[in-house]
Amino acid sequence: MVGYWVVENASNRLDFNDRVYLSPVGLQQINEYKERGYTLTQTTGW
C-alpha cells in the first residue's frame, strides 16, 4: 500500500491500562490547590 509504513522487529507494546492515558499530577499543582483551600489528589496508579 502507498502511504503506510510497517515496523519491522518491533517488540510488543505494554498492556493498555489507566496509566497509559492519565498523567501524574505535579506536586506544585497539589500545593497550589492546597494553598487555596482545595484538595487535589494524585492520579490513581501514579
Order of alpha helices (4+ residues) and beta strands (2+ residues): alpha-alpha
